[in-house]
Amino acid sequence: MNKVHSSTLGTGGWFLILIVAILFSFSLSVYSMWIRIDTQEAAYDIKRLQREYKEAQIHIAKLETEKDSLLSPYTLGKTAEKLGMSMADPGQIRRLQSFNNRQR
């Protein structure tokens, strides 16, 4: 008598499919883990860059404050006195016409 098989793959075929499914699941797990690690690294980089940006903004604000202080008339006057500079006498300053005004 002939036995009717419900499966056309046989035992070896199902084993091959099982191995392929296990390898596929393993590769998906590794890929998922890699994506998670990469996402975490990106998040750390973003936080570091945000911190550096805030520090740079604070540094810029301090430098602008220092520039305003150094360019104040009082500070410029004190620095000029230290360097032995004084106000110009009448006739010591000559005003030259700018190059752009000469061409018109």
DRENDO-1510 file (C-alpha; in Angstrom, 1 decimal, always signed):
<recs>
REC; n; res; u; v; w
REC; 1; MET; +0.0; +0.0; +0.0 .
REC; 2; ASN; +1.1; +3.5; -0.7 .
REC; 3; LYS; +1.2; +5.9; +2.2 .
REC; 4; VAL; +0.0; +9.4; +1.5 .
REC; 5; HIS; +2.3; +12.1; +2.8 .
REC; 6; SER; +0.7; +15.3; +4.0 .
REC; 7; SER; +4.0; +17.2; +3.4 .
REC; 8; THR; +5.9; +17.4; +0.1 .
REC; 9; LEU; +9.0; +18.8; +1.8 .
REC; 10; GLY; +9.9; +15.8; +3.9 .
REC; 11; THR; +11.9; +15.8; +7.1 .
REC; 12; GLY; +15.0; +17.4; +5.5 .
REC; 13; GLY; +13.0; +20.3; +4.0 .
REC; 14; TRP; +11.4; +21.3; +7.3 .
REC; 15; PHE; +14.8; +21.2; +9.0 .
REC; 16; LEU; +16.2; +23.5; +6.3 .
REC; 17; ILE; +13.3; +25.9; +6.8 .
REC; 18; LEU; +13.8; +25.8; +10.5 .
REC; 19; ILE; +17.5; +26.6; +10.2 .
REC; 20; VAL; +16.8; +29.5; +7.8 .
REC; 21; ALA; +14.1; +30.9; +10.2 .
REC; 22; ILE; +16.5; +30.7; +13.1 .
REC; 23; LEU; +19.3; +32.4; +11.2 .
REC; 24; PHE; +16.9; +35.1; +10.0 .
REC; 25; SER; +15.6; +35.7; +13.5 .
REC; 26; PHE; +19.2; +35.9; +14.8 .
REC; 27; SER; +20.2; +38.4; +12.1 .
REC; 28; LEU; +17.1; +40.5; +12.9 .
REC; 29; SER; +18.1; +40.5; +16.6 .
REC; 30; VAL; +21.6; +41.5; +15.8 .
REC; 31; TYR; +20.4; +44.3; +13.5 .
REC; 32; SER; +17.9; +45.5; +16.1 .
REC; 33; MET; +20.6; +45.6; +18.7 .
REC; 34; TRP; +23.0; +47.5; +16.4 .
REC; 35; ILE; +20.3; +50.0; +15.6 .
REC; 36; ARG; +19.6; +50.6; +19.3 .
REC; 37; ILE; +23.3; +51.1; +20.1 .
REC; 38; ASP; +23.7; +53.5; +17.1 .
REC; 39; THR; +20.6; +55.4; +18.3 .
REC; 40; GLN; +22.1; +55.7; +21.9 .
REC; 41; GLU; +25.4; +56.9; +20.5 .
REC; 42; ALA; +23.5; +59.5; +18.4 .
REC; 43; ALA; +21.6; +60.7; +21.5 .
REC; 44; TYR; +24.8; +61.0; +23.5 .
REC; 45; ASP; +26.4; +63.0; +20.6 .
REC; 46; ILE; +23.3; +65.3; +20.4 .
REC; 47; LYS; +23.5; +66.0; +24.2 .
REC; 48; ARG; +27.2; +66.7; +24.0 .
REC; 49; LEU; +26.8; +69.1; +21.1 .
REC; 50; GLN; +23.9; +70.8; +22.9 .
REC; 51; ARG; +26.2; +71.3; +25.9 .
REC; 52; GLU; +29.0; +72.6; +23.8 .
REC; 53; TYR; +26.6; +75.0; +22.1 .
REC; 54; LYS; +25.4; +76.4; +25.4 .
REC; 55; GLU; +29.0; +76.8; +26.6 .
REC; 56; ALA; +29.9; +78.6; +23.4 .
REC; 57; GLN; +26.9; +80.9; +23.8 .
REC; 58; ILE; +27.9; +81.7; +27.3 .
REC; 59; HIS; +31.5; +82.3; +26.2 .
REC; 60; ILE; +30.3; +84.6; +23.4 .
REC; 61; ALA; +28.2; +86.6; +25.9 .
REC; 62; LYS; +31.2; +87.0; +28.2 .
REC; 63; LEU; +33.4; +88.1; +25.3 .
REC; 64; GLU; +30.8; +90.7; +24.2 .
REC; 65; THR; +30.6; +92.0; +27.7 .
REC; 66; GLU; +34.3; +92.3; +27.9 .
REC; 67; LYS; +34.4; +94.0; +24.4 .
REC; 68; ASP; +31.8; +96.5; +25.5 .
REC; 69; SER; +33.8; +97.2; +28.7 .
REC; 70; LEU; +37.1; +97.7; +26.9 .
REC; 71; LEU; +35.5; +100.0; +24.3 .
REC; 72; SER; +33.8; +102.2; +26.8 .
REC; 73; PRO; +34.9; +105.8; +26.8 .
REC; 74; TYR; +36.1; +105.6; +30.4 .
REC; 75; THR; +38.3; +102.6; +29.8 .
REC; 76; LEU; +39.6; +104.0; +26.5 .
REC; 77; GLY; +40.5; +107.3; +28.3 .
REC; 78; LYS; +42.3; +105.5; +31.1 .
REC; 79; THR; +44.2; +103.3; +28.7 .
REC; 80; ALA; +45.2; +106.4; +26.6 .
REC; 81; GLU; +46.5; +108.1; +29.8 .
REC; 82; LYS; +48.6; +105.1; +30.7 .
REC; 83; LEU; +50.1; +105.2; +27.2 .
REC; 84; GLY; +50.9; +108.9; +27.4 .
REC; 85; MET; +48.3; +109.9; +24.8 .
REC; 86; SER; +46.3; +113.1; +25.0 .
REC; 87; MET; +43.7; +115.0; +23.0 .
REC; 88; ALA; +44.8; +116.3; +19.6 .
REC; 89; ASP; +45.4; +120.0; +19.3 .
REC; 90; PRO; +43.5; +121.9; +16.6 .
REC; 91; GLY; +45.3; +121.5; +13.3 .
REC; 92; GLN; +46.9; +118.1; +14.2 .
REC; 93; ILE; +44.0; +116.1; +12.6 .
REC; 94; ARG; +43.6; +116.0; +8.9 .
REC; 95; ARG; +40.6; +114.6; +7.3 .
REC; 96; LEU; +41.2; +112.8; +4.0 .
REC; 97; GLN; +38.6; +112.3; +1.4 .
REC; 98; SER; +37.7; +108.6; +1.0 .
REC; 99; PHE; +38.5; +106.8; -2.2 .
REC; 100; ASN; +34.8; +106.2; -2.9 .
REC; 101; ASN; +34.0; +109.9; -2.7 .
REC; 102; ARG; +36.9; +110.8; -5.1 .
REC; 103; GLN; +35.5; +108.8; -8.0 .
REC; 104; ARG; +32.1; +110.6; -8.0 .
</recs>
